[in-house]
Amino acid sequence: MRALQSFAELLTSYRSSGRPVLALGPEGGGSQSGGLPAQGCLAAVSEGGRVLALAFGPGEGSLLFAHPELPSLGLGASPLALKGGPGGHRLRFAPEYAYSWIGEERDLVGFSNYLVQKQEEPGEYRMTASDGAIRLAAEPVLVDRRTGMEVRFAVERVVGLCPRPPADLPPGVRYAGYESRCAIRLLEGEGCVGLWHLLQFPAGSILVVPLRAALRPEPYFNAGSWRVHKGPGEPFFLWRFGGTANAKIGYGCTQVTGRAGVLRPWADGEWALVVLDFPVHPGMHYCDAPRPEKAGDQLLQAWDGFGFGELEYHVPAVGSPPLPRWWEERARVWAFAGSPERMAGLALELLGVRIEHLFTGGGI
């Protein structure tokens, strides 16, 4: 399987639209821990405060979704004009029912009354690089479309390459990874707002979410071809993204473990495993939900549609008392590629689940 664009080509395509891109790589430095160097290449752009791409090297494709029409962008063309955006790992703000949907009735086919506010995406992020990290910062003002009230807040994101979690990788396995530190502070207004992370993956990728019990997810809208694996071994949620379902689900913070993974076919018979390591805060208020009355604990979500799939997670909301006015936390994305056997071993080590059947014809 050949990547549509290498990391270097992807950056060239994005810059051809006239937008700035900042990149980190082995030569540019990165985080170090326990003597282990950071590995891989990372690119960030101001649109959506996003990590545009993560790759093992400049000549390899991004481990995140990259929109296949990026190469056709001309000078002055907005990457956000592409259906679903250019790809990568972007920031949004919750609750979706307050800031994105217009009116009570939702068009779940054409999404005609779903509109992301410009202060959210593209946003007005300032982007700088220093000391092996990229910093993105903005002070958005969003309007609650139910009440017309404004909320103003500050958001900061700092991303940098990070070392691999296992000290010793199995032979033949490659690694790239990054840490994302985010902070949000309420400045003016009532109500609440929460940071919302969205990692995009191409159709054909398989989402694997370890669960504390074999429970079905909370449906948001439309139906997806997912299932809950109940055994043997620990339970987990499985969803092979088709990119066409326009479906979304969610899990509460007491139902997930703080790890999730995405499998995708890679080059020359290899597979890639991308692991998200994220904080879980039972008892804190997570403000996104299918409807306001269900808000409170929805931490992890997934989406299939617009030609890709998404692994999404939320940060506890800030807002009026008793909510905190400020919150900061870190998450990590670790990516590996190698033989199916090696990826199954890493899934067991890092996710605690057995996925061998996914490589041997076992269906989802």
PETA-V925220 format. One record per residue. NEAR is the number of other ideal C-beta (glycine too) atoms within 12 Angstrom. Layout:
# PETA-V925220
((NEAR) (NEAR))
This chain:
# PETA-V925220
((17) (12) (31) (23) (32) (25) (35) (24) (24) (42) (34) (21) (36) (41) (23) (20) (31) (17) (32) (23) (34) (33) (38) (41) (33) (21) (14) (24) (22) (32) (30) (18) (19) (14) (8) (20) (23) (34) (34) (43) (40) (49) (47) (42) (44) (33) (37) (42) (42) (45) (52) (49) (51) (51) (43) (35) (25) (27) (18) (33) (36) (50) (52) (45) (46) (42) (34) (25) (22) (39) (24) (16) (26) (15) (12) (11) (20) (22) (39) (29) (21) (28) (21) (35) (36) (45) (44) (48) (48) (41) (46) (42) (45) (43) (39) (41) (28) (36) (37) (27) (30) (23) (14) (12) (10) (23) (17) (21) (14) (11) (23) (13) (17) (25) (18) (29) (28) (19) (27) (37) (35) (30) (32) (22) (32) (20) (33) (19) (25) (14) (15) (27) (30) (40) (28) (37) (26) (35) (21) (37) (26) (38) (25) (29) (25) (19) (15) (14) (21) (23) (41) (25) (37) (29) (43) (31) (41) (32) (46) (37) (42) (37) (26) (37) (27) (21) (13) (13) (28) (23) (11) (19) (31) (32) (40) (44) (43) (49) (37) (43) (29) (40) (28) (42) (26) (33) (21) (20) (24) (20) (34) (40) (51) (44) (46) (42) (43) (41) (48) (46) (46) (38) (27) (26) (37) (43) (49) (49) (46) (36) (33) (23) (19) (21) (21) (19) (33) (28) (23) (33) (27) (22) (19) (33) (23) (32) (24) (25) (31) (17) (14) (13) (21) (25) (28) (42) (41) (38) (42) (31) (37) (27) (29) (20) (30) (29) (29) (37) (38) (43) (44) (32) (29) (22) (30) (41) (31) (30) (37) (46) (44) (47) (45) (38) (28) (34) (21) (15) (17) (27) (38) (44) (51) (47) (42) (44) (30) (37) (30) (30) (25) (18) (14) (28) (33) (41) (37) (45) (33) (24) (22) (22) (9) (19) (30) (29) (28) (42) (46) (45) (45) (44) (40) (38) (30) (29) (29) (38) (43) (46) (44) (41) (43) (47) (43) (38) (38) (39) (35) (19) (12) (12) (27) (24) (25) (23) (33) (23) (32) (24) (38) (37) (44) (41) (49) (43) (39) (30) (24) (29) (22) (29) (40) (31) (27) (39) (40) (26) (27) (34) (40) (25) (39) (25) (37) (22) (23) (31) (24) (12) (9) (18) (12) (25))
